[in-house]
Amino acid sequence: MTGNWVMTDTDVGDLLDVLERCEPAAADDIFYAGVLAGLRELIPCDDITFQLMDVAEQRVNLLCVTDDGVQREECHGAEDEFLRLFWRQFWEEDGCAGPLSTGDYVTVLHQAETWSTRAYADTPLGSQFAAMGVKDEVLVPMTPLGGIDRRLLLFRNAGSPEFSEREKGMLALARPHIAELHTRRDRELRGEPHLTPRQWEVLRRVATGASNTQIARALGVSEATVRKHLENVFVRLGVQSRTEAVARVLAFMDVA
């Protein structure tokens, strides 16, 4: 409970249902479009965007869901007038640095709490968003991954109400789960194999040189169970030996 609003069990249940919509992502999509579409159903908005941003390289990768469907975009550098202004104002008061400036990757940022619509429209960057019809914005930050800024952005255009405390509360609850889902998607894009937690644990111990007997003792299972886990791992990885299996997953041992 925050202020005068209460998140109901139905709200939480609906949110969990959406976060479990992890149908395989399309091709090189940076996130799961189904999850974005589901969030947009719960928290109506004109545009919901999952964004990855390399500030040093001035590279932005977007996956958006709007009334027109799923849209993908990648921008590098100041390719047009808007991007030149975006990067020029990035660290300014009206810019988009947000959590990168404060180091706060937990607090959901609501534009209307910082600026009135008129005041923001009078700033260099705000005037451009106003010209595009944007009235209100919520930024859901996530801890950077590998130096890449991660954030979820929701926009409402003129004629729509401001985002409510209830809606922001739902986004705050969803925030760590969205970050976890993106980490999962990032691993998929890097080719991490899909193994069970127990299979990963067995492989970690294999990587240390432990025998089946030692692994069984450490995990409190039989040697036959360890052998079965390894057989299943070999099938999933398409390998035929312990050495090949470890070589296949070694790059992911630190994040599995």
Legacy VTK file of the C-alpha trace (Angstrom):
# vtk DataFile Version 3.0
C-alpha trace
ASCII
DATASET POLYDATA
POINTS 256 float
0.000 0.000 0.000
1.268 3.484 -0.916
-0.643 6.702 -0.273
-4.351 6.137 -0.851
-4.165 3.220 -3.241
-3.985 -0.522 -2.675
-2.733 -3.135 -5.124
-5.251 -5.963 -5.142
-4.621 -9.695 -5.420
-6.170 -9.469 -8.883
-3.626 -6.837 -9.911
-0.767 -9.029 -8.728
-2.212 -12.116 -10.400
-2.716 -10.307 -13.704
0.831 -8.971 -13.544
2.303 -12.409 -12.903
0.319 -13.819 -15.824
1.821 -11.190 -18.119
5.379 -11.759 -16.899
5.037 -15.447 -17.693
4.233 -14.694 -21.357
7.646 -15.699 -22.587
6.916 -17.204 -25.945
10.165 -17.507 -27.915
11.326 -14.087 -29.019
11.553 -13.314 -32.710
14.978 -13.524 -34.328
17.242 -10.887 -32.794
14.597 -9.146 -30.651
16.154 -7.698 -27.515
13.128 -8.588 -25.358
9.877 -10.530 -25.379
7.232 -8.665 -27.379
4.474 -10.726 -25.749
5.418 -9.422 -22.308
5.357 -5.828 -23.565
1.974 -6.350 -25.196
0.611 -7.850 -21.972
1.895 -4.965 -19.867
0.299 -2.552 -22.306
-3.029 -4.290 -21.756
-2.728 -3.857 -17.984
-1.338 -0.323 -18.131
-2.819 1.280 -21.254
-0.418 3.551 -23.108
0.228 4.737 -26.623
3.735 3.281 -26.696
5.595 0.810 -24.496
9.282 0.431 -25.303
12.079 -1.753 -23.979
15.305 0.148 -24.588
19.000 -0.741 -24.487
21.436 2.142 -24.639
25.204 2.337 -24.974
25.780 5.978 -24.057
29.509 5.949 -24.834
28.827 4.716 -28.377
25.578 6.693 -28.695
23.800 3.500 -29.719
20.140 2.826 -28.890
18.234 -0.396 -29.557
14.449 -0.387 -29.184
11.611 -2.888 -29.139
8.232 -1.113 -29.087
4.582 -2.111 -29.016
2.016 0.424 -30.238
-1.381 0.304 -31.903
0.533 -0.481 -35.096
2.022 -3.638 -33.587
5.609 -4.572 -32.767
8.310 -2.217 -34.009
12.083 -2.539 -33.886
14.651 0.187 -34.289
18.389 0.630 -33.841
19.987 4.082 -33.873
23.687 4.864 -33.823
25.011 8.364 -33.316
23.294 11.596 -34.296
21.636 10.320 -37.455
18.978 13.033 -37.616
17.978 16.322 -35.992
16.061 14.685 -33.140
18.952 12.371 -32.213
21.415 15.247 -32.316
19.232 17.097 -29.815
18.684 13.932 -27.762
22.402 13.384 -27.236
23.176 17.091 -26.802
20.594 17.353 -23.997
21.165 13.870 -22.561
22.871 14.965 -19.327
20.917 18.220 -19.000
17.937 18.814 -16.729
15.449 17.990 -19.468
17.581 15.116 -20.793
17.129 11.370 -20.594
20.081 10.317 -18.410
17.760 9.601 -15.486
19.131 6.720 -13.389
22.552 7.037 -15.017
22.874 10.427 -13.325
21.664 9.358 -9.885
22.751 5.716 -9.715
19.204 4.869 -8.579
18.085 1.843 -10.581
15.073 1.082 -8.385
12.816 4.141 -8.356
10.218 4.347 -11.110
10.425 7.857 -12.602
7.243 9.665 -13.563
7.700 12.731 -15.741
4.607 14.447 -14.323
6.145 14.379 -10.843
9.140 16.403 -12.060
7.680 18.662 -14.733
4.332 20.157 -15.528
3.322 19.415 -19.100
3.703 23.081 -20.030
7.103 23.498 -18.328
8.532 20.398 -19.994
7.214 21.503 -23.371
9.231 24.713 -22.945
12.556 22.828 -22.730
14.586 21.969 -25.860
13.972 18.215 -25.700
10.515 18.472 -24.178
9.338 20.635 -27.047
10.263 17.863 -29.475
8.330 15.243 -27.499
5.378 17.630 -27.253
5.484 18.085 -31.021
5.233 14.299 -31.344
2.135 14.396 -29.129
3.704 12.887 -26.001
2.018 14.119 -22.815
3.337 11.842 -20.068
6.108 9.279 -19.581
7.127 6.666 -17.034
10.673 5.299 -16.938
11.282 1.931 -15.270
15.041 1.606 -14.664
17.115 -1.554 -14.402
20.707 -2.085 -13.330
22.962 -1.854 -16.406
24.051 -5.168 -17.894
27.582 -5.292 -19.245
27.736 -1.506 -19.286
24.489 -1.216 -21.257
21.671 0.895 -19.809
18.346 -0.953 -19.648
14.983 0.701 -19.207
11.279 0.260 -19.892
9.466 3.369 -21.149
5.725 3.982 -21.303
4.279 7.014 -23.123
0.820 8.560 -23.172
-0.217 11.133 -25.728
-2.377 14.212 -25.393
-5.917 13.405 -24.321
-4.865 10.544 -22.033
-4.765 10.734 -18.220
-1.455 10.822 -16.367
-0.106 7.505 -15.106
-1.681 6.700 -11.747
-0.063 5.661 -8.477
-1.569 2.195 -8.903
-0.044 1.816 -12.370
3.351 3.002 -11.170
3.108 0.588 -8.249
2.486 -2.295 -10.630
5.517 -1.277 -12.685
7.663 -1.048 -9.556
6.597 -4.591 -8.637
7.331 -5.815 -12.150
10.695 -4.024 -12.456
13.042 -6.761 -11.069
11.178 -9.445 -13.007
11.497 -7.489 -16.248
15.234 -7.129 -15.602
15.505 -10.879 -14.981
13.613 -11.609 -18.190
15.971 -9.384 -20.145
18.988 -11.119 -18.617
17.455 -14.400 -19.764
16.909 -13.002 -23.263
20.482 -11.701 -23.374
21.758 -15.188 -22.559
19.589 -16.653 -25.310
21.029 -14.198 -27.814
24.547 -15.126 -26.713
23.764 -18.806 -27.306
23.488 -20.052 -23.727
21.998 -23.566 -23.706
18.781 -24.199 -21.815
19.623 -26.490 -18.904
17.907 -27.114 -15.586
19.409 -25.643 -12.378
20.483 -29.143 -11.311
22.172 -29.800 -14.651
24.084 -26.530 -14.290
25.157 -27.528 -10.790
26.420 -30.891 -12.009
28.352 -29.205 -14.825
29.906 -26.675 -12.457
31.269 -29.541 -10.401
32.403 -31.425 -13.486
34.320 -28.285 -14.475
36.266 -28.456 -11.189
37.388 -31.984 -12.049
35.053 -33.728 -9.588
34.193 -37.374 -10.278
30.662 -38.734 -10.400
31.190 -40.179 -6.927
32.278 -36.810 -5.550
29.410 -34.999 -7.264
26.878 -37.505 -5.922
28.218 -37.092 -2.389
28.186 -33.282 -2.614
24.637 -33.155 -3.974
23.250 -35.910 -1.776
22.131 -38.085 -4.690
23.170 -41.436 -6.139
25.876 -41.875 -8.774
23.191 -43.238 -11.073
21.333 -39.934 -10.776
24.498 -37.996 -11.627
25.072 -40.203 -14.670
21.475 -39.635 -15.786
21.886 -35.866 -15.447
25.029 -36.012 -17.564
23.345 -38.180 -20.195
20.564 -35.596 -20.505
23.110 -32.776 -20.646
25.004 -34.493 -23.457
21.776 -34.812 -25.464
20.795 -31.177 -24.934
24.247 -29.899 -25.811
24.854 -32.305 -28.680
28.155 -33.526 -27.185
29.556 -36.917 -26.238
31.904 -36.295 -23.332
32.329 -34.386 -20.090
35.152 -32.360 -21.633
33.020 -31.315 -24.593
30.131 -30.414 -22.297
32.260 -28.152 -20.115
33.834 -26.497 -23.156
30.355 -25.795 -24.565
29.086 -23.997 -21.442
32.248 -22.556 -19.938
31.512 -19.026 -21.200
28.191 -19.070 -19.318
29.353 -20.500 -16.007
29.548 -17.035 -14.425
25.945 -16.158 -15.245
24.069 -19.460 -15.127
LINES 1 257
256 0 1 2 3 4 5 6 7 8 9 10 11 12 13 14 15 16 17 18 19 20 21 22 23 24 25 26 27 28 29 30 31 32 33 34 35 36 37 38 39 40 41 42 43 44 45 46 47 48 49 50 51 52 53 54 55 56 57 58 59 60 61 62 63 64 65 66 67 68 69 70 71 72 73 74 75 76 77 78 79 80 81 82 83 84 85 86 87 88 89 90 91 92 93 94 95 96 97 98 99 100 101 102 103 104 105 106 107 108 109 110 111 112 113 114 115 116 117 118 119 120 121 122 123 124 125 126 127 128 129 130 131 132 133 134 135 136 137 138 139 140 141 142 143 144 145 146 147 148 149 150 151 152 153 154 155 156 157 158 159 160 161 162 163 164 165 166 167 168 169 170 171 172 173 174 175 176 177 178 179 180 181 182 183 184 185 186 187 188 189 190 191 192 193 194 195 196 197 198 199 200 201 202 203 204 205 206 207 208 209 210 211 212 213 214 215 216 217 218 219 220 221 222 223 224 225 226 227 228 229 230 231 232 233 234 235 236 237 238 239 240 241 242 243 244 245 246 247 248 249 250 251 252 253 254 255
